[in-house]
């Protein structure tokens, strides 16, 4: 039996998305000190050009990812898959959909910040062409963070 993952743009204010934001934030709080966590709120998502994607399996929220657009690049934020849905390629599917949204907006440079204690996330980003770079935007160099960038070709 094949399980179908449906990924679509949703609003960050939905109750189940807010609940998953809280689960994600609690998880990151176990890995990093508060000054090293950089979650983006629903309010912040509304203040910049952005999209929030939700992955659902039989209507149940399995994962989320957001992309925010800035001058000259986009940033991936809020990538998180619920523990019970991990290992099914959902994060990769969300990331590919975020890449499509960036391409539709004409953005070729995608950046992200992730923590050093998330080896699965780091492996995912590297496996789809992200390369390490220095801090960007509001980020300061931190031994707890890695910064990545992916440039797509125009063909």
HUZI-V974778 format. One record per pair of residues at least 24 apart in sequence whose C-alpha atoms are under 6 Angstrom apart, sorted by the first residue. I is the first residue (numbers start at 1). GAP is how many residues later the second one is. Records with the same first field share a line. If there is no record, write none. Layout:
I = GAP  GAP
//
This chain:
5 = 51  52
6 = 49  50
7 = 47  48
8 = 45  46
9 = 43  44
10 = 42  43
12 = 30
73 = 36  37
74 = 36
75 = 35  36  37
76 = 36
108 = 43  44
109 = 41  42
110 = 39  40
111 = 37  38
112 = 35  36
113 = 33  34
114 = 31  32
115 = 29  30  31
116 = 28  29
//
